[in-house]
Amino acid sequence: MAEYVGIQTEQLVPFGQNVLLVDSIPCPKGQVVHRNGSGILTLRGCGSNCFSRFQVSYGANIAVPEGGTAGAIALALALNGEPILNSRAIVTPTAVEEYNSVSRTIAVTVPRGCCYTLAIENVNAGVDGLIDTQTISVADVNLTVARIA
């Protein structure tokens, strides 16, 4: 299992950008590769099976920062730069600087010999068909990656 936490107490994350992370418990087997301070991890398909399956969980507190407009905001895991919609977590703060807790867990399958990139990304909340592209405040981030097959 590998574990990562946010790079600082609070981050301002623009729309479409990644939450920055540092190693808390790095992967000793090289199946999860990360450079401290980056928002991107690499999952490697290793072993004798046709694939490697990882359980990926994230949690964070998110808010609309001062100067923003209160409304729906969201985080999601992005695989190879594309948000995974079933990992999206949406909250609707009624005021700026009002933090809400979000979390999700998904399984990611990586074919043997391949590598996928993984990140936590500020994504469109998709509420009422509106495209919201505002920066969000992210605090107390954690991400765990465990190989399950």
Backbone as a chain_set.jsonl record, in Angstrom:
{"seq": "MAEYVGIQTEQLVPFGQNVLLVDSIPCPKGQVVHRNGSGILTLRGCGSNCFSRFQVSYGANIAVPEGGTAGAIALALALNGEPILNSRAIVTPTAVEEYNSVSRTIAVTVPRGCCYTLAIENVNAGVDGLIDTQTISVADVNLTVARIA", "coords": {"N": [[0.837, -1.179, 0.0], [0.485, 2.231, -0.77], [0.704, 5.582, 0.374], [-0.362, 8.962, 0.224], [-0.248, 12.484, 0.879], [-1.626, 15.845, 1.001], [0.343, 18.586, -0.292], [0.554, 20.912, 1.161], [-1.021, 22.786, 3.836], [-3.358, 24.049, 2.843], [-4.525, 24.214, -0.466], [-4.893, 26.089, -3.453], [-6.631, 25.114, -6.163], [-6.817, 25.317, -9.521], [-9.449, 24.994, -12.014], [-9.489, 21.905, -13.73], [-6.938, 21.221, -12.991], [-4.422, 19.428, -11.03], [-4.369, 18.156, -7.645], [-1.673, 18.725, -5.522], [0.753, 16.446, -4.187], [2.58, 14.734, -1.549], [4.846, 12.086, -0.635], [3.764, 9.864, 1.851], [3.706, 7.257, 2.766], [5.628, 5.653, 0.743], [5.503, 3.442, -2.157], [7.254, 0.475, -1.889], [7.816, -1.412, -3.842], [7.833, -0.419, -6.414], [5.506, -0.36, -7.902], [3.782, 1.717, -7.718], [4.556, 4.866, -8.614], [5.905, 7.996, -7.747], [6.694, 11.458, -7.791], [7.773, 13.594, -5.324], [5.807, 16.417, -4.529], [4.519, 16.572, -6.906], [1.396, 16.205, -8.674], [0.781, 13.888, -9.898], [0.65, 10.374, -10.113], [2.134, 7.265, -11.066], [0.848, 4.231, -12.061], [1.884, 0.924, -12.266], [1.55, -1.943, -14.299], [2.341, -4.928, -13.148], [3.819, -8.168, -12.494], [2.717, -11.669, -12.608], [0.165, -12.012, -13.556], [-2.322, -11.141, -16.073], [-2.95, -8.568, -15.656], [-2.775, -5.826, -13.283], [-4.568, -4.992, -10.424], [-5.704, -2.203, -8.668], [-6.8, -0.754, -5.629], [-8.033, 2.373, -5.166], [-8.262, 5.117, -3.093], [-9.484, 8.272, -2.085], [-9.61, 11.271, -0.112], [-10.722, 14.479, 0.99], [-10.994, 17.88, 2.14], [-12.997, 20.359, 0.808], [-13.592, 23.649, -0.562], [-15.132, 26.718, -1.688], [-12.974, 29.272, -2.515], [-12.145, 32.468, -0.921], [-13.47, 35.243, -2.613], [-14.539, 33.755, -4.629], [-17.541, 32.241, -6.053], [-20.193, 30.965, -4.279], [-21.295, 27.664, -4.734], [-21.853, 24.571, -6.549], [-19.103, 22.345, -6.363], [-16.361, 20.144, -7.265], [-14.296, 17.18, -6.958], [-12.356, 14.667, -8.614], [-10.933, 11.472, -9.462], [-8.441, 11.25, -11.933], [-7.58, 9.41, -14.731], [-4.908, 8.806, -16.755], [-5.125, 11.486, -17.459], [-7.823, 11.885, -17.918], [-10.877, 12.536, -16.374], [-12.455, 10.257, -14.127], [-15.653, 9.523, -14.02], [-17.239, 8.077, -12.139], [-15.796, 8.421, -9.868], [-16.129, 10.923, -9.041], [-16.735, 13.457, -6.655], [-19.113, 15.524, -5.341], [-19.954, 18.629, -3.841], [-22.01, 21.224, -2.444], [-21.342, 24.085, -1.279], [-22.808, 26.676, 0.738], [-21.707, 29.078, 1.21], [-18.685, 31.044, 0.767], [-15.435, 29.76, 1.686], [-16.492, 27.715, 3.211], [-15.989, 24.651, 4.274], [-16.341, 21.305, 3.061], [-16.418, 17.783, 3.392], [-15.151, 15.3, 1.224], [-15.038, 12.073, -0.387], [-13.943, 9.086, -2.081], [-13.802, 5.741, -3.419], [-12.333, 3.585, -5.732], [-11.746, 0.93, -8.141], [-8.885, 0.282, -10.102], [-7.715, -1.033, -13.065], [-4.77, -2.165, -14.474], [-3.165, -3.144, -17.368], [-0.732, -5.795, -17.713], [2.615, -4.802, -18.084], [1.975, -2.264, -18.859], [1.563, 1.256, -18.108], [-0.303, 3.563, -16.198], [-1.301, 6.926, -15.614], [-2.285, 8.682, -12.664], [-4.325, 10.965, -10.897], [-5.674, 13.422, -8.585], [-8.202, 15.557, -9.403], [-9.504, 18.877, -9.963], [-12.669, 19.121, -11.004], [-15.504, 19.678, -13.25], [-18.554, 20.246, -11.632], [-20.987, 19.631, -12.762], [-23.688, 20.164, -12.212], [-27.075, 20.887, -12.804], [-26.559, 21.146, -15.522], [-24.695, 23.119, -15.881], [-21.478, 24.49, -16.609], [-18.979, 24.733, -14.51], [-16.117, 26.442, -13.797], [-14.448, 27.206, -11.711], [-11.764, 28.003, -9.425], [-10.86, 25.944, -6.659], [-10.57, 25.523, -3.084], [-8.516, 23.28, -1.411], [-7.975, 21.064, 1.229], [-6.346, 19.038, 3.745], [-5.812, 16.612, 2.327], [-5.782, 13.198, 1.33], [-4.55, 10.226, -0.155], [-4.758, 6.887, -0.985], [-3.269, 3.96, -2.296], [-3.677, 0.668, -3.03], [-2.544, -2.484, -3.987], [-4.642, -4.964, -5.156], [-4.949, -7.17, -6.728]], "CA": [[0.0, 0.0, 0.0], [1.171, 3.515, -0.797], [-0.163, 6.645, 0.882], [0.096, 10.307, -0.12], [-1.005, 13.554, 1.512], [-1.487, 17.139, 0.339], [1.663, 19.201, -0.165], [0.497, 21.984, 2.143], [-2.262, 22.777, 4.599], [-4.455, 24.394, 1.951], [-4.089, 24.489, -1.841], [-5.855, 26.611, -4.412], [-6.503, 24.251, -7.33], [-7.628, 25.797, -10.636], [-10.238, 24.011, -12.751], [-8.731, 21.056, -14.637], [-5.588, 20.98, -12.483], [-4.282, 18.367, -10.04], [-3.986, 18.421, -6.267], [-0.271, 18.33, -5.347], [0.903, 15.449, -3.126], [3.899, 14.271, -1.115], [4.824, 10.715, -0.137], [3.628, 9.616, 3.27], [4.236, 5.89, 2.77], [5.828, 5.324, -0.67], [5.448, 2.031, -2.55], [8.62, -0.048, -1.948], [7.969, -2.384, -4.933], [7.863, 0.245, -7.705], [4.243, -0.495, -8.628], [3.228, 3.07, -7.688], [5.711, 5.758, -8.692], [5.493, 9.385, -7.528], [7.734, 12.452, -7.482], [7.248, 14.488, -4.304], [5.423, 17.738, -4.989], [3.735, 16.432, -8.136], [0.038, 15.72, -8.478], [0.592, 12.711, -10.75], [1.253, 9.097, -9.747], [2.134, 6.287, -12.144], [0.536, 2.858, -11.65], [2.513, -0.007, -13.201], [1.013, -3.3, -14.369], [3.478, -5.839, -12.906], [3.486, -9.485, -11.968], [2.49, -12.776, -13.532], [-1.198, -11.941, -14.092], [-2.486, -10.312, -17.278], [-3.199, -7.192, -15.217], [-2.689, -5.502, -11.856], [-5.738, -4.221, -9.996], [-5.418, -1.357, -7.518], [-7.893, -0.043, -4.974], [-7.594, 3.752, -4.99], [-9.183, 5.889, -2.254], [-9.047, 9.62, -1.749], [-10.475, 12.084, 0.72], [-10.248, 15.857, 1.112], [-11.95, 18.915, 2.491], [-12.969, 21.322, -0.288], [-14.41, 24.845, -0.381], [-14.967, 27.821, -2.633], [-12.103, 30.228, -1.823], [-12.526, 33.876, -0.84], [-13.506, 35.853, -3.934], [-15.281, 32.891, -5.54], [-18.997, 32.251, -5.946], [-20.69, 29.733, -3.656], [-22.022, 26.801, -5.655], [-21.359, 23.195, -6.621], [-17.693, 22.113, -6.7], [-16.128, 18.7, -7.284], [-13.012, 16.539, -7.223], [-12.459, 13.307, -9.156], [-9.684, 10.873, -9.899], [-8.232, 11.307, -13.38], [-6.722, 8.327, -15.213], [-4.293, 9.264, -18.006], [-5.585, 12.838, -17.735], [-9.272, 11.935, -18.137], [-11.614, 12.281, -15.129], [-13.271, 9.051, -14.0], [-16.872, 10.113, -13.483], [-17.755, 7.41, -10.944], [-14.977, 8.799, -8.712], [-16.399, 12.34, -8.773], [-17.408, 13.783, -5.398], [-19.653, 16.873, -5.49], [-20.589, 19.289, -2.702], [-22.518, 22.553, -2.77], [-21.279, 24.991, -0.133], [-23.714, 27.819, 0.642], [-20.911, 30.289, 1.413], [-17.258, 30.854, 0.516], [-14.647, 29.281, 2.827], [-17.257, 26.707, 3.951], [-15.409, 23.372, 3.856], [-17.107, 20.065, 3.085], [-15.569, 16.613, 3.233], [-15.497, 14.406, 0.116], [-14.177, 10.89, -0.503], [-14.375, 8.051, -3.019], [-12.931, 4.579, -3.603], [-12.589, 2.873, -6.985], [-10.733, -0.041, -8.57], [-8.24, 0.624, -11.368], [-7.039, -2.194, -13.631], [-3.67, -1.786, -15.368], [-2.643, -4.324, -18.054], [0.677, -6.108, -17.47], [3.539, -4.13, -18.982], [1.517, -0.891, -19.139], [1.552, 2.224, -17.012], [-1.348, 4.584, -16.249], [-1.113, 8.013, -14.662], [-3.434, 8.884, -11.793], [-4.268, 12.229, -10.169], [-6.925, 13.973, -8.057], [-8.36, 16.747, -10.232], [-10.651, 19.777, -9.821], [-13.493, 18.872, -12.196], [-16.828, 20.297, -13.329], [-19.538, 19.589, -10.777], [-22.024, 19.113, -13.642], [-25.01, 20.314, -11.621], [-27.998, 21.688, -13.621], [-26.01, 21.325, -16.858], [-23.777, 24.253, -15.914], [-20.052, 24.208, -16.599], [-18.364, 25.603, -13.515], [-14.672, 26.325, -13.973], [-13.771, 28.013, -10.714], [-10.722, 27.471, -8.553], [-11.361, 25.518, -5.349], [-9.633, 25.362, -1.975], [-8.436, 21.876, -1.019], [-7.176, 20.889, 2.447], [-6.369, 17.723, 4.409], [-5.923, 15.611, 1.271], [-5.067, 11.932, 1.442], [-4.774, 9.301, -1.259], [-4.115, 5.59, -0.755], [-3.287, 3.036, -3.423], [-3.335, -0.679, -2.577], [-2.702, -3.512, -5.017], [-5.572, -5.995, -4.66], [-4.859, -8.358, -7.591]], "C": [[0.88, 1.24, 0.0], [0.187, 4.585, -0.339], [0.47, 7.999, 0.603], [-0.804, 11.322, 0.567], [-0.765, 14.852, 0.753], [-0.161, 17.794, 0.657], [1.703, 20.32, 0.87], [-0.845, 21.934, 2.843], [-3.467, 23.045, 3.711], [-3.88, 24.712, 0.575], [-5.229, 25.135, -2.605], [-5.621, 25.84, -5.705], [-7.408, 24.775, -8.438], [-8.379, 24.65, -11.313], [-9.338, 23.23, -13.711], [-7.32, 20.74, -14.17], [-5.618, 19.94, -11.37], [-3.961, 18.907, -8.654], [-2.554, 17.914, -6.103], [-0.122, 17.467, -4.104], [2.365, 15.227, -2.761], [3.754, 12.849, -0.58], [4.646, 10.722, 1.378], [4.196, 8.221, 3.535], [4.43, 5.506, 1.304], [5.758, 3.816, -0.917], [6.867, 1.493, -2.676], [8.873, -0.975, -3.139], [7.98, -1.747, -6.319], [6.59, 0.111, -8.515], [3.487, 0.837, -8.677], [4.416, 4.007, -7.617], [5.213, 7.195, -8.576], [6.713, 10.243, -7.24], [7.128, 13.436, -6.501], [6.972, 15.877, -4.861], [4.612, 17.719, -6.265], [2.33, 15.969, -7.779], [-0.232, 14.43, -9.22], [1.34, 11.507, -10.182], [1.234, 8.218, -10.988], [1.869, 4.918, -11.54], [1.108, 1.929, -12.706], [1.846, -1.371, -13.125], [2.167, -4.288, -14.295], [2.958, -7.21, -12.492], [3.184, -10.497, -13.05], [1.073, -12.788, -14.107], [-1.217, -11.103, -15.369], [-2.671, -8.845, -16.921], [-2.852, -7.055, -13.732], [-3.92, -4.675, -11.528], [-5.386, -3.502, -8.703], [-6.72, -0.807, -6.949], [-7.365, 1.346, -4.645], [-8.662, 4.499, -4.205], [-8.615, 7.271, -2.027], [-10.081, 10.292, -0.863], [-9.874, 13.477, 0.822], [-11.37, 16.718, 1.659], [-11.848, 19.971, 1.401], [-13.935, 22.471, -0.015], [-14.215, 25.779, -1.562], [-14.103, 28.854, -1.917], [-12.696, 31.638, -1.8], [-12.444, 34.5, -2.228], [-14.247, 35.017, -4.966], [-16.779, 33.029, -5.33], [-19.453, 30.919, -5.377], [-21.531, 28.964, -4.661], [-21.364, 25.44, -5.682], [-19.896, 23.158, -7.064], [-17.429, 20.616, -6.591], [-14.662, 18.352, -7.476], [-13.31, 15.179, -7.844], [-11.053, 12.781, -9.397], [-9.622, 10.979, -11.414], [-7.236, 10.208, -13.742], [-6.221, 8.718, -16.598], [-4.861, 10.616, -18.437], [-7.081, 12.991, -17.936], [-10.003, 11.624, -16.836], [-12.446, 11.005, -15.205], [-14.548, 9.482, -13.287], [-17.414, 9.402, -12.252], [-16.881, 7.656, -9.717], [-15.228, 10.247, -8.31], [-17.178, 12.496, -7.467], [-17.801, 15.254, -5.449], [-20.218, 17.357, -4.161], [-21.052, 20.668, -3.163], [-22.486, 23.43, -1.524], [-22.217, 26.183, -0.348], [-22.99, 29.143, 0.844], [-19.455, 29.998, 1.072], [-16.564, 30.467, 1.819], [-15.423, 28.312, 3.724], [-16.801, 25.337, 3.455], [-16.395, 22.221, 4.017], [-16.14, 18.915, 2.815], [-16.085, 15.754, 2.071], [-14.556, 13.208, 0.127], [-14.801, 9.917, -1.498], [-13.346, 6.928, -3.022], [-13.333, 3.899, -4.905], [-11.504, 1.823, -7.196], [-10.204, 0.396, -9.928], [-7.473, -0.605, -11.837], [-6.01, -1.717, -14.658], [-3.14, -3.055, -16.042], [-1.148, -4.53, -17.756], [1.537, -5.427, -18.53], [3.156, -2.7, -19.312], [1.645, -0.023, -17.898], [0.413, 3.207, -17.256], [-0.975, 5.685, -15.268], [-2.421, 8.237, -13.914], [-3.246, 10.193, -11.057], [-5.643, 12.525, -9.571], [-7.081, 15.335, -8.717], [-9.599, 17.552, -9.844], [-11.454, 19.652, -11.111], [-14.814, 19.623, -12.119], [-17.812, 19.52, -12.463], [-20.72, 19.054, -11.59], [-23.43, 19.207, -13.095], [-25.841, 21.25, -12.498], [-27.44, 21.981, -15.013], [-25.037, 22.481, -16.989], [-22.334, 23.778, -15.923], [-19.403, 25.204, -15.653], [-16.866, 25.388, -13.567], [-13.907, 27.118, -12.92], [-12.699, 27.242, -9.944], [-11.373, 27.035, -7.247], [-10.215, 25.436, -4.356], [-9.675, 23.898, -1.545], [-7.514, 21.769, 0.194], [-7.305, 19.448, 2.944], [-6.562, 16.574, 3.422], [-5.196, 14.33, 1.666], [-5.485, 11.035, 0.29], [-4.054, 8.007, -0.913], [-4.302, 4.725, -1.991], [-2.819, 1.677, -2.909], [-3.539, -1.655, -3.73], [-3.558, -4.626, -4.448], [-5.58, -7.235, -5.558], [-3.718, -8.174, -8.572]], "O": [[1.899, 1.289, 0.689], [-1.008, 4.508, -0.624], [1.683, 8.168, 0.727], [-1.981, 11.055, 0.809], [0.174, 14.956, -0.037], [0.4, 17.593, 1.734], [2.768, 20.64, 1.397], [-1.71, 21.133, 2.486], [-4.482, 22.354, 3.81], [-2.865, 25.4, 0.465], [-6.391, 24.772, -2.427], [-4.535, 25.904, -6.28], [-8.631, 24.695, -8.325], [-7.992, 23.487, -11.2], [-8.522, 23.819, -14.42], [-6.577, 20.059, -14.877], [-6.676, 19.608, -10.834], [-3.363, 19.973, -8.509], [-2.25, 16.789, -6.502], [-0.777, 17.708, -3.09], [3.267, 15.494, -3.555], [2.679, 12.452, -0.129], [5.295, 11.488, 2.09], [5.046, 8.031, 4.405], [3.471, 5.067, 0.669], [5.932, 3.018, 0.003], [7.632, 2.001, -3.496], [10.026, -1.297, -3.425], [8.123, -2.46, -7.312], [6.583, 0.436, -9.702], [2.66, 1.059, -9.561], [5.198, 3.954, -6.667], [4.231, 7.575, -9.214], [7.64, 9.824, -6.546], [6.099, 14.049, -6.786], [7.798, 16.445, -5.576], [4.07, 18.748, -6.668], [2.107, 15.407, -6.707], [-1.352, 13.92, -9.184], [2.512, 11.606, -9.818], [0.398, 8.412, -11.87], [2.569, 4.488, -10.624], [0.859, 2.108, -13.898], [1.604, -1.897, -12.039], [2.893, -4.468, -15.272], [1.779, -7.368, -12.178], [3.362, -10.237, -14.24], [0.814, -13.516, -15.065], [-0.236, -10.437, -15.696], [-2.56, -7.975, -17.784], [-2.662, -8.047, -13.029], [-4.275, -3.761, -12.272], [-4.847, -4.096, -7.769], [-7.63, -0.44, -7.694], [-6.371, 1.486, -3.932], [-9.828, 4.518, -4.598], [-7.415, 7.432, -1.804], [-11.259, 9.934, -0.863], [-8.656, 13.638, 0.748], [-12.54, 16.333, 1.643], [-10.752, 20.438, 1.091], [-14.951, 22.305, 0.661], [-13.263, 25.648, -2.331], [-14.454, 29.281, -0.817], [-13.617, 31.957, -2.552], [-11.459, 34.306, -2.94], [-14.552, 35.502, -6.056], [-17.228, 33.841, -4.521], [-19.137, 29.863, -5.927], [-22.373, 29.537, -5.353], [-20.426, 25.18, -4.928], [-19.501, 23.842, -8.007], [-18.166, 19.897, -5.917], [-13.892, 19.11, -8.068], [-14.379, 14.607, -7.628], [-10.102, 13.553, -9.52], [-10.633, 10.816, -12.097], [-6.175, 10.095, -13.127], [-7.018, 8.937, -17.511], [-5.057, 10.865, -19.626], [-7.567, 14.109, -18.107], [-9.783, 10.566, -16.246], [-13.064, 10.716, -16.229], [-14.529, 9.772, -12.091], [-18.0, 10.054, -11.388], [-17.188, 7.156, -8.635], [-14.623, 10.748, -7.361], [-18.141, 11.775, -7.207], [-16.945, 16.129, -5.583], [-20.876, 16.604, -3.443], [-20.547, 21.208, -4.147], [-23.475, 23.517, -0.796], [-22.399, 26.642, -1.476], [-23.58, 30.209, 0.671], [-19.033, 28.842, 1.085], [-17.031, 30.796, 2.909], [-15.047, 28.111, 4.879], [-17.171, 24.907, 2.363], [-17.172, 22.169, 4.971], [-15.16, 19.076, 2.088], [-17.285, 15.513, 1.947], [-13.419, 13.306, 0.588], [-16.01, 9.921, -1.727], [-12.182, 7.128, -2.677], [-14.515, 3.664, -5.156], [-10.477, 1.827, -6.517], [-10.965, 0.823, -10.796], [-6.668, -1.157, -11.088], [-6.332, -0.97, -15.583], [-2.7, -3.967, -15.341], [-0.401, -3.569, -17.572], [1.227, -5.471, -19.72], [3.917, -1.991, -19.97], [1.815, -0.521, -16.785], [0.19, 3.635, -18.389], [-0.401, 5.414, -14.213], [-3.51, 8.017, -14.445], [-2.135, 10.51, -10.632], [-6.649, 11.954, -9.993], [-6.193, 16.181, -8.606], [-10.617, 16.986, -9.447], [-10.98, 20.029, -12.183], [-15.195, 20.135, -11.067], [-17.896, 18.294, -12.546], [-21.389, 18.117, -11.153], [-24.29, 18.41, -13.471], [-25.352, 22.307, -12.897], [-27.822, 22.979, -15.624], [-24.597, 22.795, -18.095], [-22.01, 22.764, -15.304], [-19.293, 26.389, -15.971], [-16.395, 24.263, -13.398], [-12.832, 27.646, -13.204], [-12.731, 26.017, -9.834], [-12.319, 27.667, -6.777], [-9.05, 25.3, -4.732], [-10.753, 23.341, -1.339], [-6.41, 22.313, 0.193], [-8.252, 18.74, 2.603], [-7.373, 15.676, 3.65], [-4.122, 14.377, 2.265], [-6.623, 11.082, -0.177], [-2.868, 8.026, -0.584], [-5.346, 4.752, -2.642], [-1.699, 1.547, -2.414], [-4.588, -1.65, -4.374], [-3.251, -5.175, -3.39], [-6.162, -8.254, -5.185], [-3.463, -9.054, -9.394]]}, "num_chains": 1, "name": "protein.A"}
